[in-house]
Amino acid sequence: MSGNQSASVFELDSPQLIIDLDILDKNLETMVNGLNGKNLRIHFKSLKCGGLVKYLMGKGHSSFLCAKLNEAEVLADIGVKNILIANEIVGDLKIARVDSLKTKSKVKVCIDCEEHLFALSNFAQKFNTSFDVLAEVDIGMNRCGTFPGIPTLDLVKKIVATKNIRFSGLQGYDGHLQLMLDRTEKTKKAFEAFASLVNTRRLIENDGIEVPLVTTAGTGTWEFAVQAEGIDEIQPGSFLLMDCIYNEVRPEFQPSLTVLSTVISRRTGLYVLDAGSKAISKDFGMPIIKGKPDEKIFKLAEEHTRVECVGSPLPEIGDKREVVTAHCCATMNLHRSVVASRSGKVVDVWPIEASGRYD
Ligand SMILES: Cc1ncc(COP(=O)(O)O)c(C=O)c1O
């Protein structure tokens, strides 16, 4: 990418990842207006880009979570002071990385068993340090976490009794509900999931243990979580960038992320773009062409995307198209930089520091 600021994004070479800041600002505003007093902690596993986080910090957003240590390291390096690693950290090599983050930021990690607790405590005692931990509760996703109620209370009692460890609250992520389309079913299941989390909070509090934070939800369930009493914080990420799959369930947020692509071949009824699955994630389904409902992507190969074009005139060779991805987080992970645009013009180019990493 040339770095030619104020150029029209359509003059850029392709494939090129683009974030439309006008749309992103509206998504953020919609979220902030609906928070109902809850804290917004933004998930960096969707963004992966320090420049975008600095942009959000400039708008007053300072709490972030992430899935992996490499993401936490990027956040700490750019000055984020309040980081939740919403994941279990296993092994002394990783625990040492958490420990070194603490020179820059306040960091919390999740645990769901005694093994996690003892490993953190042993490390902390050996190196004269301490850790802030959240007990992760499985509120129906069937991934990490203790079951709600007594099993979580039992773990929390152990956390409170363990040397060099501070109990910082509960995390329960309702990942199984995020993309659910049936609204009635989703509403019911979401409130059940949050009730199991909040009831667990009350059980712990009734045992005399303070629960400083209860954090949950994502883009797909934010609307329900902000209504639930006993939840302090929501942790969505995709709402800022969005994709066509999430947009179906959450039309209040529009895709700000696109992959600019060029038409490189055409024949009757179809054309081919110069970006394929190495530039556009397809793990959640088929991407779409922005603003062109009659042009339907039907196949992504590594470096080509084939688009059926029967109801409208074929584009010319060299014409540009913006592809709305089917999974924004995974698409950010494929690119090394992203162009930030406003009113169709380039305003900045940001490296995506945490892309291509899984450590
Ligand atoms: C722990 C956790 N919280 C929240 C989210 C929500 O993220 P998003 O809003 O991008 O769906 C996720 C998504 O994977 C997650 O793993």
The ligand as a Tripos MOL2 file, in Angstrom:
@<TRIPOS>MOLECULE
LIG
   16    16     1     0     0
SMALL
NO_CHARGES

@<TRIPOS>ATOM
      1 C1        -14.2300  -14.5050   26.1530 C.3       1 LIG1
      2 C2        -14.9320  -13.8140   25.0380 C.ar      1 LIG1
      3 N1        -15.6530  -12.7170   25.3100 N.ar      1 LIG1
      4 C3        -16.3250  -12.0580   24.3630 C.ar      1 LIG1
      5 C4        -16.2980  -12.4910   23.0400 C.ar      1 LIG1
      6 C5        -17.1410  -11.7420   22.0560 C.3       1 LIG1
      7 O1        -16.5150  -11.2960   20.9520 O.3       1 LIG1
      8 P1        -17.3790  -10.7850   19.7060 P.3       1 LIG1
      9 O2        -18.1210   -9.5960   20.1710 O.co2     1 LIG1
     10 O3        -16.3100  -10.4440   18.7440 O.co2     1 LIG1
     11 O4        -18.2360  -11.8940   19.2620 O.co2     1 LIG1
     12 C6        -15.5390  -13.6280   22.7140 C.ar      1 LIG1
     13 C7        -15.4850  -14.1170   21.3220 C.2       1 LIG1
     14 O5        -14.8740  -15.0770   20.9530 O.2       1 LIG1
     15 C8        -14.8470  -14.3120   23.7320 C.ar      1 LIG1
     16 O6        -14.1330  -15.4270   23.4700 O.3       1 LIG1
@<TRIPOS>BOND
     1     1     2 1
     2     2     3 ar
     3     2    15 ar
     4     3     4 ar
     5     4     5 ar
     6     5     6 1
     7     5    12 ar
     8     6     7 1
     9     7     8 1
    10     8     9 2
    11     8    10 1
    12     8    11 1
    13    12    13 1
    14    12    15 ar
    15    13    14 2
    16    15    16 1
@<TRIPOS>SUBSTRUCTURE
     1 LIG1         1 GROUP 0 **** ****
